[in-house]
């Protein structure tokens, strides 16, 4: 079985990390827990923004 996984380039990963941190700050305050930032980052990475690329 083959799993097709396209990894984002470095710039996209940086943008996802920045977005995850920004979302965590909005939710948890100016010093968000690392685990929450990481959880949000993974969610953005694997689920995306919910928009379809057509």
N, C-alpha and C positions, 0 to 999 in steps of 0.2 A: 504494500500500500504506500502510495506517495502522497505526501502532504505538501501542498503548494503554499508557501508562506513568503510573501514579499516584505522584506524589511525596509523601513524608511531610511533615507540617507541621513547623514549627520546633521544637516540643517533642519530637517523635519523632526528629528529626535530632540534637538535643542528647543525647537518651538513647542513640542509636546511637553517637555520638562518645564518650560516657562509657564505654559498654560496650566499644568497641574499645580504648580506652586501658587499661581495667582488664584486658582479656584479654591485651594486649601486655605489661603489667607482670607479669602472672602467668607469661607465657612467657619474657620477655627480661630481667626484673629491673626495678629502680626507674627506670631511664632508657632506655625502649625506643626503638629506632630509629624515626624518623618514618615511613620507608617501610613498616615493618611495621604501625604503627598505621593508616596510610592503607590498606594492603592489607586489614586486618581490617575497617575501616570500610566499604570498598566491598563486601566480601563480605557483611557484615550488611545493607547497604542493598539490594543486588540479589538476594541469595539468601534473606534473612530468617533466621528461627530454625529453619526446617524444619517448623514447625507449619502445618497447614492451617487456614484460617479458614472454618468452616462456619456 
